[in-house]
Amino acid sequence: MSAAFDSAEIRSVDAIDTRMTDALADLWNRALPADLAVTAAFVRYNVRPSAGVQRRLFVGEAGGVLAGAALATALYGEPAVNAHGEGWIDLVAVAPVHQRQGIGRALLAAAEAWLAAQGCTQVCIGAGPRPFAPGLPDPNDAVHFFAACGYESFETAWDMAANLAGYTPPDTVREIAGVVRPATPRHVDDLLAFLHREFPGRWHYEAQMFIADAGRLSDYMLLWTERGIDGCCLLTFPDSVRPIDRYYPYQLPKPWGQLGSIGISADRRGQGYGAALLDAGLRRLHDNGINGCVIDWTNRVDFYARFGFERYRSYSMLARPLP
Ligand SMILES: CC(C)(COP(=O)(O)OP(=O)(O)OC[C@H]1O[C@@H](n2cnc3c(N)ncnc32)[C@H](O)[C@@H]1OP(=O)(O)O)[C@@H](O)C(=O)NCCC(=O)NCCS
């Protein structure tokens, strides 16, 4: 039984400075296994301002040292992104020596109360606008903690991975009536219009955030047909604005890369465009020397398996309603 911890010892922090991001990275790295390590730079990226986002960090201290933390995120004015009233708890971690003393529960309760006060009607673990992960990485004893705190798993998300060193296009890739090219800065409006039309939720929001973060436009690959953009996919290289540690590629051969999101216009699916776009993205990563490549946060295991990708890591997507 836990309960040694007095919830009054939880403090809320609105301005997250560099000292705190360093402490958060250190806390995460002590609480989670080494194959889920993060850099302080990644934590700083994840607490950058984003349009419509409000964040609040809750910390528990013991003897003046950070014993645990929970980071909560609410998003306003983007109903297509959180259509079910979701708010997110991006991370909750308690240092190993302080676990099982009620700190995690007190942090979660404080973060949930803040999200409820922001008008959120449900809370998800991970999966926010700047996620550390799409959910709880499996396997993880913390699943019992979240069950004790009222969370249920509603889906499993997969990261797939492959070594692109010897990548060759599979038979499933055929000629298409279109071309795939890296985007350039003059394509910003076309890209956003395509995403607004076809993927008006998270992917459109992510592209706006990527542009606001001064992301390199050529990290987007665009599928052009006779009527304009009909598909896009986003790549991550070691020097991209999105830190590669977001994909935890450490068991894969370096250099590391990532692909996703990837999407085709609804009325053009099932005609080989997706395979052609994916192939062009993978060839570009391969041609740039990328070996270990992650395709993250997907349930299309069979589609990516055709391109040599295997299951790499799974996440339990956890949520609970807020009163
Ligand atoms: C998950 C975590 C935050 C829990 O923090 P904690 O302070 O140890 O948890 P608490 O003491 O508040 O426990 C609350 C309840 O969960 C239960 N619980 C916590 N960890 C558990 C475990 N490993 N196995 C079974 N039950 C567990 C406690 O027994 C308690 O239940 P009770 O009130 O019925 O006794 C902590 O274990 C941790 O930092 N894990 C690694 C980080 C992580 O995986 N975070 C999720 C990714 S965002």
The ligand as an SDF file (V2000), in Angstrom:
LIG
                    3D

 48 50  0  0  0  0  0  0  0  0999 V2000
    4.5190    4.5970  -12.7500 C   0  0  0  0  0  0  0  0  0  0  0  0
    5.1050    5.4330  -11.6100 C   0  0  0  0  0  0  0  0  0  0  0  0
    5.0350    6.9080  -12.0060 C   0  0  0  0  0  0  0  0  0  0  0  0
    4.2830    5.1870  -10.3290 C   0  0  0  0  0  0  0  0  0  0  0  0
    4.7210    6.0830   -9.3100 O   0  0  0  0  0  0  0  0  0  0  0  0
    4.6800    5.6550   -7.7660 P   0  0  0  0  0  0  0  0  0  0  0  0
    4.9140    6.8820   -6.9640 O   0  0  0  0  0  0  0  0  0  0  0  0
    5.6130    4.5170   -7.5410 O   0  0  0  0  0  0  0  0  0  0  0  0
    3.1820    5.1240   -7.5840 O   0  0  0  0  0  0  0  0  0  0  0  0
    2.2570    5.2480   -6.2570 P   0  0  0  0  0  0  0  0  0  0  0  0
    3.0590    4.9260   -5.0500 O   0  0  0  0  0  0  0  0  0  0  0  0
    1.5680    6.5780   -6.2360 O   0  0  0  0  0  0  0  0  0  0  0  0
    1.1990    4.0930   -6.5250 O   0  0  0  0  0  0  0  0  0  0  0  0
   -0.2090    4.3130   -6.7640 C   0  0  0  0  0  0  0  0  0  0  0  0
   -0.8820    2.9580   -6.8890 C   0  0  0  0  0  0  0  0  0  0  0  0
   -0.3030    2.2030   -7.9870 O   0  0  0  0  0  0  0  0  0  0  0  0
    0.2290    0.9460   -7.5150 C   0  0  0  0  0  0  0  0  0  0  0  0
    1.4870    0.6410   -8.1920 N   0  0  0  0  0  0  0  0  0  0  0  0
    2.4960    1.5150   -8.4710 C   0  0  0  0  0  0  0  0  0  0  0  0
    3.4880    0.8680   -9.0910 N   0  0  0  0  0  0  0  0  0  0  0  0
    3.1170   -0.4220   -9.1950 C   0  0  0  0  0  0  0  0  0  0  0  0
    3.7270   -1.5890   -9.7070 C   0  0  0  0  0  0  0  0  0  0  0  0
    4.9450   -1.5670  -10.2710 N   0  0  0  0  0  0  0  0  0  0  0  0
    3.0620   -2.7590   -9.6410 N   0  0  0  0  0  0  0  0  0  0  0  0
    1.8400   -2.8340   -9.0820 C   0  0  0  0  0  0  0  0  0  0  0  0
    1.1990   -1.7530   -8.5650 N   0  0  0  0  0  0  0  0  0  0  0  0
    1.8410   -0.5710   -8.6120 C   0  0  0  0  0  0  0  0  0  0  0  0
    0.4950    1.2270   -6.0350 C   0  0  0  0  0  0  0  0  0  0  0  0
    0.4930    0.0310   -5.2720 O   0  0  0  0  0  0  0  0  0  0  0  0
   -0.6600    2.1280   -5.6550 C   0  0  0  0  0  0  0  0  0  0  0  0
   -1.8540    1.3570   -5.4780 O   0  0  0  0  0  0  0  0  0  0  0  0
   -2.6280    1.3470   -4.0880 P   0  0  0  0  0  0  0  0  0  0  0  0
   -2.9130    2.7910   -3.7870 O   0  0  0  0  0  0  0  0  0  0  0  0
   -3.8340    0.5440   -4.3900 O   0  0  0  0  0  0  0  0  0  0  0  0
   -1.6780    0.7480   -3.1260 O   0  0  0  0  0  0  0  0  0  0  0  0
    6.5630    4.9950  -11.3270 C   0  0  0  0  0  0  0  0  0  0  0  0
    6.5920    3.5860  -11.1170 O   0  0  0  0  0  0  0  0  0  0  0  0
    7.5280    5.3110  -12.4160 C   0  0  0  0  0  0  0  0  0  0  0  0
    8.1220    6.3910  -12.4370 O   0  0  0  0  0  0  0  0  0  0  0  0
    7.7170    4.3800  -13.3920 N   0  0  0  0  0  0  0  0  0  0  0  0
    8.6050    4.6210  -14.5180 C   0  0  0  0  0  0  0  0  0  0  0  0
    8.1200    5.7740  -15.3860 C   0  0  0  0  0  0  0  0  0  0  0  0
    7.0230    5.3700  -16.3300 C   0  0  0  0  0  0  0  0  0  0  0  0
    6.9840    4.2740  -16.8640 O   0  0  0  0  0  0  0  0  0  0  0  0
    6.1230    6.3150  -16.5640 N   0  0  0  0  0  0  0  0  0  0  0  0
    5.1080    6.1480  -17.5590 C   0  0  0  0  0  0  0  0  0  0  0  0
    5.5710    6.7130  -18.8850 C   0  0  0  0  0  0  0  0  0  0  0  0
    4.9390    8.3460  -19.1280 S   0  0  0  0  0  0  0  0  0  0  0  0
  1  2  1  0
  2  3  1  0
  2  4  1  0
  2 36  1  0
  4  5  1  0
  5  6  1  0
  6  7  2  0
  6  8  1  0
  6  9  1  0
  9 10  1  0
 10 11  2  0
 10 12  1  0
 10 13  1  0
 13 14  1  0
 14 15  1  0
 15 16  1  0
 15 30  1  0
 16 17  1  0
 17 18  1  0
 17 28  1  0
 18 19  1  0
 18 27  1  0
 19 20  2  0
 20 21  1  0
 21 22  1  0
 21 27  2  0
 22 23  1  0
 22 24  2  0
 24 25  1  0
 25 26  2  0
 26 27  1  0
 28 29  1  0
 28 30  1  0
 30 31  1  0
 31 32  1  0
 32 33  2  0
 32 34  1  0
 32 35  1  0
 36 37  1  0
 36 38  1  0
 38 39  2  0
 38 40  1  0
 40 41  1  0
 41 42  1  0
 42 43  1  0
 43 44  2  0
 43 45  1  0
 45 46  1  0
 46 47  1  0
 47 48  1  0
M  END
$$$$
